[in-house]
Amino acid sequence: MSYWNEIEKEQGTYDFSELDMQIETVAAFEGVVSLCLGVKQPRWPEYHWPEWARRLPDTEKSDALLTFVKTVVRRYKNNSEIISWQLENEALLSNFGESIDINRKRLKAEYNLVKGIDSKRPIIMSTSNGWGVPFRKPIPDIVGFSYYPIMYKNGRYNKTIQKPWLHWLRKFFIETLLHKKVFIHELQLEPWGPTAIWKMSTEEQNNSMSTAHIKKNIAEARKIHTYPIDLWGAEWWYWRLQKHNDPSIAETVTTALK
């Protein structure tokens, strides 16, 4: 992630030290990076506006965002470990996050800007959870979608409409009609409950993500026949292991992937 509110706390003054360190660490272990760009990136509150940018008029706010995106891409475009750019995160999802600001015109400008600076790397864009086929521009090189079978809403746990056949159908339309690659950019392997994970009891966590859920979610995601499948929740597995001396989650994930 290239969190705008962390890197440009004051307009025109950039601190890339944290992101530089992260990318250098990945490179040291011969890993690869898909670097997320823009204001909407994974992690609550989803929209990562610097306070100074939040107060700007719309036109100036868009100009400031484009300047930031340009600065990030130019800084890292020569890093060989970066294999793709992810532009925003579920950019058109209107019912999740704080300070929601959906602007398709600005999104097109971001897309064209990134392509103008780096035409070689693919641009990834992600749709919303259950729906979304990108028939309107910008149409990315690679389309990602998420798969969350159990969500908590209005005081209860609900099974979503997420089914392998539905995602397979989305994949078919995108690949056949748009000739674009598809992958799962978020597979739910963490609890989704009434409060933050670290505030929930183990029993509450198990309501939406037990070891049985983990096995089922990985098995169902594989039925969609699209790769890679990005697993969402590694920090939770690590937290259960390190803070609660509970290796069951990490071991279940490892076993299910064999």
C-alpha positions in Angstrom: 0.0 0.0 0.0 1.1 3.6 -0.6 -1.0 5.3 2.0 -1.4 8.9 1.0 -2.1 10.2 4.5 1.1 8.6 5.8 3.5 9.6 2.9 2.3 13.2 2.3 1.2 14.5 5.7 2.0 18.0 4.5 1.3 19.0 0.9 4.5 18.7 -1.2 6.5 17.0 1.5 7.0 13.3 1.1 8.2 10.6 3.4 8.7 7.3 1.6 10.9 5.7 4.2 8.4 3.1 5.4 7.3 2.1 1.9 10.9 2.0 0.8 11.8 -0.4 3.6 8.8 -2.7 2.9 9.7 -3.0 -0.8 13.4 -3.5 -0.1 12.5 -6.3 2.4 10.3 -8.0 -0.2 13.2 -7.7 -2.7 15.7 -9.2 -0.3 13.5 -12.3 0.0 13.1 -12.4 -3.8 9.4 -11.7 -3.6 7.3 -9.5 -5.9 5.0 -6.6 -5.2 1.7 -5.3 -6.6 1.7 -1.7 -5.4 -1.6 -0.1 -4.7 -2.1 3.5 -5.8 -4.6 6.2 -5.0 -6.6 7.3 -2.1 -8.8 4.2 -1.6 -6.6 1.3 -0.4 -7.1 -1.7 1.9 -7.4 -1.0 5.6 -10.1 0.9 7.4 -11.2 3.7 6.9 -10.5 2.7 3.2 -10.2 6.3 2.1 -6.8 7.5 3.2 -7.1 11.3 2.7 -4.4 13.5 4.3 -6.2 16.1 6.4 -5.0 19.0 4.2 -6.4 17.3 1.1 -9.7 16.4 2.6 -10.4 20.2 3.0 -9.7 21.1 -0.6 -12.4 21.9 -3.2 -13.1 19.0 -5.4 -11.0 20.1 -8.4 -8.0 20.9 -6.3 -8.5 17.6 -4.4 -8.4 15.6 -7.6 -5.3 17.5 -8.8 -3.5 16.8 -5.5 -4.4 13.1 -5.8 -3.1 12.9 -9.4 0.1 14.6 -8.3 0.6 12.1 -5.5 -0.1 9.1 -7.8 2.4 10.5 -10.3 5.0 10.9 -7.6 4.6 7.3 -6.4 4.7 5.7 -9.9 7.8 7.7 -11.0 9.6 6.8 -7.7 9.1 3.0 -8.1 8.7 2.3 -11.8 12.3 1.2 -12.1 12.0 -1.3 -9.2 12.0 -4.7 -10.9 10.3 -6.4 -7.9 7.1 -4.4 -8.6 5.2 -6.5 -11.2 1.9 -4.6 -11.4 0.0 -1.5 -10.1 -3.3 -1.8 -8.4 -5.3 1.4 -9.0 -7.5 2.2 -6.0 -9.3 -0.6 -4.2 -12.9 -1.4 -5.0 -13.0 2.2 -6.3 -16.7 2.2 -7.1 -18.0 0.5 -3.9 -20.3 3.0 -2.4 -21.3 1.4 0.9 -18.1 0.7 2.8 -15.6 3.1 4.3 -15.5 6.7 5.6 -15.3 10.0 3.7 -16.5 8.1 0.6 -15.7 9.9 -2.6 -16.5 8.1 -5.8 -15.5 10.0 -9.0 -15.3 8.0 -12.2 -13.9 11.0 -14.2 -11.0 11.2 -11.7 -10.5 7.4 -11.8 -10.1 7.6 -15.6 -7.6 10.4 -15.2 -5.6 8.3 -12.7 -5.7 5.3 -15.1 -4.4 7.3 -18.0 -1.8 9.0 -15.9 -0.3 5.6 -14.7 -0.4 4.2 -18.3 1.3 7.3 -19.6 4.2 6.9 -17.1 4.5 3.1 -17.2 2.9 1.3 -20.2 4.7 -2.0 -19.5 3.2 -3.1 -16.2 -0.4 -4.2 -16.0 -2.9 -2.2 -14.0 -5.2 -4.2 -11.7 -8.5 -2.9 -10.5 -10.9 -4.6 -8.1 -14.7 -4.8 -8.2 -17.0 -5.0 -5.2 -17.7 -8.1 -3.3 -20.5 -9.9 -5.0 -21.0 -8.1 -8.3 -19.2 -6.1 -10.9 -18.1 -6.6 -14.5 -16.1 -3.6 -15.8 -18.0 -2.7 -19.0 -17.4 1.0 -18.5 -14.0 2.7 -18.6 -11.5 2.6 -17.1 -11.2 -1.1 -18.0 -8.0 -2.5 -16.3 -5.6 -5.1 -17.7 -6.4 -7.5 -14.8 -9.7 -7.6 -12.8 -9.7 -8.7 -9.2 -12.7 -9.6 -7.1 -13.3 -10.6 -3.5 -15.0 -13.7 -2.1 -16.6 -13.2 1.4 -19.1 -16.0 2.2 -20.0 -14.8 5.8 -20.6 -11.2 6.8 -21.9 -9.5 10.0 -24.6 -7.0 9.5 -27.5 -5.5 11.5 -26.7 -7.6 14.6 -26.4 -11.0 12.9 -24.2 -13.2 10.8 -25.4 -13.7 7.2 -24.3 -16.0 4.5 -23.8 -13.9 1.4 -24.7 -14.8 -2.2 -21.1 -15.7 -2.8 -21.0 -19.0 -4.6 -18.3 -20.5 -6.8 -20.7 -20.7 -9.8 -21.5 -17.0 -9.5 -17.8 -16.0 -9.6 -17.1 -18.5 -12.3 -19.8 -16.8 -14.4 -18.3 -13.3 -13.7 -14.9 -14.7 -14.8 -16.4 -16.1 -18.0 -17.9 -12.7 -19.0 -14.7 -10.8 -18.2 -12.4 -13.2 -20.0 -14.8 -13.9 -23.0 -16.2 -10.4 -23.6 -13.4 -8.2 -22.4 -10.4 -10.5 -23.0 -9.0 -9.6 -19.5 -7.4 -11.7 -16.9 -9.2 -12.4 -13.6 -8.1 -13.4 -10.2 -9.4 -13.4 -6.6 -7.8 -10.5 -4.8 -9.4 -11.2 -1.4 -10.5 -14.6 -0.2 -12.0 -14.3 3.3 -9.8 -16.2 5.7 -10.4 -13.9 8.7 -13.4 -13.2 11.0 -16.0 -10.6 10.1 -17.9 -9.9 13.3 -19.5 -7.2 15.4 -16.3 -5.5 16.4 -12.5 -5.5 15.8 -11.0 -9.0 15.7 -8.8 -8.4 18.8 -11.9 -7.5 20.8 -13.8 -10.6 19.9 -13.6 -13.9 21.9 -12.4 -17.0 20.1 -15.9 -18.2 20.1 -17.1 -15.1 18.4 -14.3 -15.3 15.8 -15.4 -18.8 15.1 -18.9 -17.7 14.1 -17.5 -16.4 10.8 -14.0 -18.0 10.5 -13.3 -21.3 12.2 -10.9 -24.0 10.9 -13.9 -25.5 9.1 -14.7 -22.2 7.4 -11.1 -21.9 6.3 -11.1 -25.4 4.6 -14.4 -24.7 3.0 -13.5 -21.3 1.7 -10.2 -22.4 0.1 -12.0 -25.5 -1.5 -14.8 -23.3 -2.9 -12.4 -20.7 -4.2 -10.5 -23.3 -6.2 -13.7 -24.3 -7.9 -13.7 -20.9 -9.7 -10.5 -22.0 -11.6 -8.8 -18.6 -11.5 -5.4 -17.8 -10.1 -3.8 -16.4 -8.1 -6.0 -16.5 -5.1 -4.9 -13.9 -2.5 -5.7 -15.0 1.0 -7.0 -12.3 3.3 -6.1 -12.5 7.0 -2.5 -13.5 7.5 -2.0 -11.0 10.3 -4.9 -12.7 12.2 -3.3 -16.1 11.7 0.0 -14.7 13.1 -1.8 -12.9 16.0 -3.6 -16.2 17.1 -0.2 -18.0 17.0 1.9 -15.4 18.7 -0.5 -13.7 21.1 -2.7 -16.7 22.0 -0.3 -19.6 21.4 -2.9 -21.1 19.0 -1.3 -22.6 15.9 -4.6 -24.1 14.7 -5.4 -21.3 12.2 -2.0 -21.1 10.6 -1.7 -24.9 10.4 -5.2 -25.3 8.9 -4.3 -22.7 6.1 -1.0 -24.5 5.4 -2.7 -27.9 5.2 -5.6 -26.7 3.1 -3.2 -25.2 0.5 -1.4 -28.5 0.0 
